[in-house]
Amino acid sequence: MKFADRGFATRAIHAGQEADPATGATIVPIYQTSTYTQEAPGQHKGYEYSRSGNPTRAALEECVAALEGAEYGLAFASGLAATTAVMSLLSPGDHVVAGDDLYGGSYRLFDKVLKRGNKLDFTYVDTSDPAAVEKALRPETKLLWVETPTNPMLTLSDIRELSGMAHERGAVVAVDNTFASPYFQRPLSLGADVVVHSTTKYMGGHSDVVGGAVATSHEGMHEAIKFYQNAAGAVPGAFDAWIVLRGLKTLAVRMRQHEENALAVAEFLQGHPQVATVNYPGLPAHPQHELAKRQMTGFSGMVSFTLEGGAEAAYAAVQKTEVFSFAESLGGVESLITHPATMTHAAIPREEREERGVTDGLLRLSVGIEDKEDLVADLDRAISS
Ligand code: P1T
């Protein structure tokens, strides 16, 4: 793969994005076509139908692979479509061990769709505790699903240790790398088998597209997921693939700024008298701060916190911010404030949710790349009573 041995920012701008062979266009064109004219039966230029393959999507897939240090990449219509594609590797009766703090939509897909329809068996454990994972692994466990850092509690799991443990038992390891982005964390280099992204988030980076991606270096796994991609058909259109590819070009500079701003925000919250708890892996007080320094090259841009005033204070705060928009999603250049209990994690029953810390008082921040002084001032105004 060309550019595979170059630096991250160079790969982001160039991998899969050579000048268009037909026209010389420097930027990958949006191949807005469903079909391709063939010369004779079986004779074509590598593309037949855009569900099976599209040159704009192929460029994105190669770039995602290059960023994750993978042999292969595949793009999907959403992060959950990418997750479903990885789960298609499993058969009825297979057991999955998954983290107990996941994006609410991933939990809903596992619990309400794949458990019933595909007859998969799930055990949810705190994957930050290797002993709990060890206990949950069974002879019929085929997959360990790890989200790290988690959404929304920002808990980290040790990918290297868990991968060793799962592989010993014959299970494969999938990591949802959405929160870190490949700029800060490369799970395959730590022993994981497959990486999943909601490209809606940091990879797209501008809150203007929904997409997903999968990366792996296992040829067999790639072929099976690619087969599913074409057979089930949840592919991104050419324009959406292009928008994500354009976002990727600035991933490195954006992530550095997200991190700088998130650290400023987390430190501000930590020192504020109205703030009860702050979750950010970059704070030395974070329980897995040492693991974060070892496993990630930065702490990314997500922060969650609770206020002394509980749910009432949280409800008031989300209505007072001006720079932070009160909205779901994350990873865009603009700052967002989210109330996980009623938004991103509403699909999880209250009791289970609260056990994991997702109480009505929890707020989540996707810290954007605006001026950090404005972000801190906005939060200060919203939480100070
Ligand atoms: O929304 P979609 O592109 O399908 O991605 C799903 C998804 C997968 N994994 C993680 C870690 C995620 O955070 C998400 C989506 N999350 C939100 C929309 C959110 O606000 O948390």
Residues whose N, C-alpha, C, O or C-beta is under 5 A from the ligand:
A	BS01	P1T	S78 G79 L80 Y103 N151 D176 T178 S198 T200 G211 E328 S329 L330 T344
